[in-house]
Amino acid sequence: MIAGFDCPPGYVLPLKKPDTYGLYYVMEGRGVYILNGTEFPVDEGDLFVIYPDTEIECRADKEEPFTLRAASFNGVDALLLLNASRFDPKAPVRHMEDETADNVVRFMAGLYTYRGQDIYGTTQSTSILYAFMSLLVKTATWDQTAMPPGWTGSVHVQKALDFISEHYAEPITVEDIANHVNLSRSRFYRVFMQHVFLSPQQYLTEYRIREGRNLLEKRSGSIKEIANAVGIEDPHRFSIMFKQVCGKSPTEYMRYLIEFDERKNEE
């Protein structure tokens, strides 16, 4: 997804807990980006990262609201490249110097130009995104003759994330994931927490529940069938976990979806 928008004074972007990574560039104005409860002021020329499945808030200033350009993305290299670009959940904002800022704007415009679902547009936007990330890696402030900060741990974490996305529907455990990335369970826990800021078990649970929520929205079966489809054999346990993550039980969420559809049809 590529977007550009002018924000009214005090506007809060409806992001809350996104499903993808995102790069947001402040064209002008200012505001505040809140990630995991920590506030990061953002101003003209700043580029900041949105992390998936993370509590965030992005609010425009009341006096000088920002104008943003944004691109969201996923992929097996996303976390590695962001780390190599000197972005981190503890430091998710980088200021772009003038020459780099001009290139950022051009890349954002290119991504917008080739938005769409056809193969040509997807291929072009993917190539532009990798070129964009290459620029960010090249201009990052670390010794580039060495490995980027946290890269080794990121390799293990990315391998774990890929394993979860491919096998979440199976009865996998944290032990299975640790074995897959060739780390002890305790070492894997520490590395995962360092990069994702969630425990492996919490991430696996939230991933399964998010996939279950998507199936509910598509009306893809009974609660028991959906629970089994995301690797949770006990539908009662699935319901408890669903409410912990989403704030509603699956039944309550389905009722909400039905009421929403009815209101939408009445309009």
C-alpha positions as MATLAB code, in Angstrom:
seq = 'MIAGFDCPPGYVLPLKKPDTYGLYYVMEGRGVYILNGTEFPVDEGDLFVIYPDTEIECRADKEEPFTLRAASFNGVDALLLLNASRFDPKAPVRHMEDETADNVVRFMAGLYTYRGQDIYGTTQSTSILYAFMSLLVKTATWDQTAMPPGWTGSVHVQKALDFISEHYAEPITVEDIANHVNLSRSRFYRVFMQHVFLSPQQYLTEYRIREGRNLLEKRSGSIKEIANAVGIEDPHRFSIMFKQVCGKSPTEYMRYLIEFDERKNEE';
ca = [
       0.000    0.000    0.000;
       1.236    3.480   -0.885;
      -0.451    6.583    0.409;
      -0.025   10.310    0.727;
      -2.133   12.556    2.866;
      -2.413   15.945    4.526;
      -3.481   15.663    8.165;
      -5.766   18.188    9.879;
      -4.629   19.690   13.226;
      -4.431   17.078   15.974;
      -5.446   14.251   13.624;
      -4.700   10.715   14.863;
      -3.974    8.204   12.099;
      -6.236    5.112   12.321;
      -3.346    2.648   12.611;
      -3.388    1.381   16.240;
      -2.014   -2.133   15.551;
      -1.016   -2.536   11.885;
      -0.572   -5.830   10.038;
       2.473   -4.748    8.011;
       5.669   -2.749    8.227;
       5.441    0.849    7.075;
       7.767    3.745    6.228;
       6.287    7.199    6.847;
       8.017   10.339    5.605;
       7.155   13.796    6.964;
       6.986   16.135    3.967;
       6.213   19.175    6.135;
       4.790   20.037    9.537;
       5.303   17.985   12.669;
       3.669   15.598   15.095;
       4.367   12.729   17.461;
       4.800    9.000   16.896;
       4.086    6.771   19.914;
       5.502    3.243   19.830;
       5.000    0.880   22.763;
       4.184    3.859   24.987;
       7.316    5.869   24.078;
       6.834    9.225   22.322;
       9.054   10.199   19.392;
       8.644   13.741   18.021;
       8.663   13.772   14.201;
       9.352   16.820   12.073;
       9.844   17.785    8.439;
      12.410   15.485    6.820;
      11.965   12.649    9.316;
      11.353    9.066    8.216;
       9.875    6.649   10.740;
       9.009    2.964   10.809;
       5.679    1.363   11.683;
       6.040   -2.173   13.070;
       3.344   -4.861   12.636;
       1.356   -6.208   15.586;
       2.632   -3.367   17.769;
       0.594   -0.775   19.660;
       1.207    2.591   18.023;
      -0.272    6.056   17.709;
       0.609    8.723   15.169;
      -0.753   12.205   15.880;
      -0.419   15.451   13.923;
       0.550   18.634   15.736;
      -2.327   21.012   16.532;
      -0.475   24.068   15.229;
       1.608   22.644   12.372;
       0.029   19.315   11.313;
       2.226   17.116    9.182;
       1.851   16.052    5.562;
       2.913   12.416    5.166;
       3.931   10.005    2.448;
       3.741    6.329    3.363;
       4.482    2.866    2.031;
       3.558   -0.397    3.758;
       5.176   -3.735    3.008;
       5.995   -7.221    4.227;
       8.515   -9.826    3.145;
      11.193  -12.158    4.366;
      13.858   -9.418    4.233;
      11.834   -6.625    5.856;
      13.194   -6.879    9.391;
      16.770   -7.489    8.255;
      16.797   -4.468    5.955;
      15.185   -2.173    8.519;
      17.776   -3.189   11.111;
      20.565   -2.624    8.577;
      19.050    0.806    7.882;
      19.504    1.709   11.564;
      15.839    1.541   12.480;
      14.896   -0.113   15.738;
      11.752   -0.149   17.916;
      13.771    1.845   20.467;
      14.900    4.329   17.793;
      12.346    4.176   14.944;
      12.987    7.668   13.505;
      15.743    8.860   11.166;
      16.177   12.377    9.830;
      16.909   12.510    6.105;
      19.486   15.048    4.968;
      18.596   17.210    1.965;
      20.075   15.056   -0.811;
      18.763   11.837    0.706;
      15.387   13.457    1.378;
      14.996   14.280   -2.343;
      15.598   10.613   -3.177;
      13.111    9.504   -0.521;
      10.441   11.681   -2.131;
      11.253   10.273   -5.584;
      11.055    6.685   -4.332;
       7.735    7.389   -2.610;
       6.409    8.911   -5.855;
       7.603    5.868   -7.809;
       5.856    3.486   -5.438;
       2.667    5.505   -5.818;
       2.952    5.504   -9.625;
       3.190    1.708   -9.844;
       0.573    0.893   -7.237;
      -1.911   -1.750   -8.316;
      -2.424   -5.481   -8.513;
      -1.154   -6.337  -12.045;
       2.116   -8.239  -12.370;
       3.964   -5.380  -14.064;
       2.977   -2.850  -11.378;
       3.808   -5.260   -8.567;
       7.227   -6.037  -10.080;
       8.042   -2.361  -10.565;
       6.946   -1.359   -7.059;
       8.939   -4.244   -5.539;
      12.095   -3.192   -7.387;
      11.602    0.425   -6.287;
      11.087   -0.665   -2.685;
      14.369   -2.632   -2.710;
      16.172    0.345   -4.247;
      14.640    2.533   -1.539;
      15.845    0.160    1.193;
      19.299    0.060   -0.432;
      19.480    3.844   -0.134;
      18.546    3.661    3.549;
      21.143    0.956    4.219;
      23.822    2.923    2.334;
      23.134    6.126    4.293;
      22.875    4.413    7.688;
      25.475    5.441   10.272;
      27.381    2.248   11.111;
      30.616    0.641   10.020;
      29.497   -1.020    6.804;
      32.611   -3.178    6.583;
      31.165   -5.032    9.569;
      27.838   -6.785   10.070;
      24.971   -4.377   10.703;
      23.820   -3.919   14.313;
      21.763   -6.897   15.466;
      22.029   -8.594   12.040;
      22.985  -12.027   13.375;
      20.052  -12.085   15.771;
      17.783  -10.741   13.047;
      18.648  -13.671   10.782;
      17.417  -16.093   13.459;
      14.327  -13.998   14.174;
      13.405  -13.643   10.503;
      13.830  -17.398   10.051;
      11.521  -17.918   13.048;
       8.910  -15.498   11.680;
       8.953  -17.273    8.329;
       8.563  -20.649   10.052;
       5.574  -19.371   12.032;
       3.886  -17.923    8.945;
       4.300  -21.234    7.113;
       3.382  -23.598    9.965;
       1.046  -21.716   12.343;
      -1.848  -23.985   11.288;
       0.066  -26.968   12.646;
       0.484  -27.804   16.363;
       3.941  -26.220   16.535;
       5.484  -25.095   19.825;
       8.155  -22.576   20.795;
      10.526  -25.540   21.185;
       9.879  -26.493   17.543;
      10.646  -22.935   16.412;
      13.850  -22.758   18.484;
      15.002  -26.083   17.023;
      14.264  -24.824   13.514;
      16.555  -21.806   13.968;
      19.220  -23.902   15.745;
      19.109  -22.054   19.059;
      18.446  -23.249   22.582;
      15.013  -22.279   23.856;
      16.459  -19.774   26.354;
      18.794  -18.182   23.779;
      15.963  -18.020   21.232;
      13.693  -16.326   23.778;
      16.293  -13.624   24.500;
      17.017  -12.941   20.805;
      13.320  -12.858   19.916;
      12.475  -10.473   22.754;
      15.357   -8.208   21.751;
      14.044   -7.765   18.210;
      10.278   -8.262   18.389;
       9.513   -7.059   21.954;
       7.110   -9.972   22.403;
       7.803  -13.454   23.701;
       7.823  -16.176   21.015;
       4.700  -17.713   22.576;
       2.839  -14.398   22.598;
       3.780  -13.707   18.985;
       2.667  -17.204   17.899;
      -0.619  -16.784   19.764;
      -1.337  -13.344   18.298;
      -0.407  -14.531   14.811;
      -2.866  -17.429   15.071;
      -5.611  -15.213   16.456;
      -5.091  -12.626   13.710;
      -5.409  -15.358   11.083;
      -8.495  -16.646   12.884;
      -9.995  -13.156   12.850;
      -9.409  -12.972    9.090;
     -11.229  -16.281    8.638;
     -14.118  -15.035   10.778;
     -14.391  -11.935    8.610;
     -14.556  -14.167    5.524;
     -17.217  -16.371    7.200;
     -14.919  -19.332    6.570;
     -16.465  -21.893    8.923;
     -17.597  -22.537   12.454;
     -15.550  -21.404   15.446;
     -14.303  -24.975   15.917;
     -13.271  -25.217   12.255;
     -11.507  -21.863   12.369;
      -9.717  -22.775   15.617;
      -8.432  -25.980   14.015;
      -7.435  -24.063   10.877;
      -5.048  -21.865   12.886;
      -3.476  -24.672   14.906;
      -5.622  -24.545   18.062;
      -7.453  -27.823   18.688;
      -9.645  -26.674   21.590;
     -12.310  -24.155   20.431;
     -12.916  -23.031   24.027;
      -9.233  -22.192   24.418;
      -9.357  -20.407   21.054;
     -12.303  -18.306   22.264;
     -10.476  -17.312   25.456;
      -7.319  -16.372   23.539;
      -9.351  -14.511   20.902;
     -10.999  -12.324   23.530;
      -7.661  -11.620   25.227;
      -6.174  -10.397   21.941;
      -9.205   -8.784   20.231;
     -11.288   -7.655   23.216;
     -14.309   -9.644   22.008;
     -15.118  -13.350   21.914;
     -15.442  -14.912   18.433;
     -19.234  -14.962   18.868;
     -19.281  -11.284   19.890;
     -16.997  -10.417   16.989;
     -19.256  -12.235   14.509;
     -22.270  -10.379   15.894;
     -20.381   -7.109   15.481;
     -19.574   -7.971   11.842;
     -23.206   -8.813   11.088;
     -24.437   -5.563   12.665;
     -21.793   -3.604   10.754;
     -22.896   -5.168    7.452;
     -26.539   -4.407    8.215;
     -25.753   -0.750    8.973;
     -23.687   -0.504    5.815;
     -26.516   -1.931    3.684;
     -28.969    0.555    5.175;
     -26.846    3.548    4.142;
];
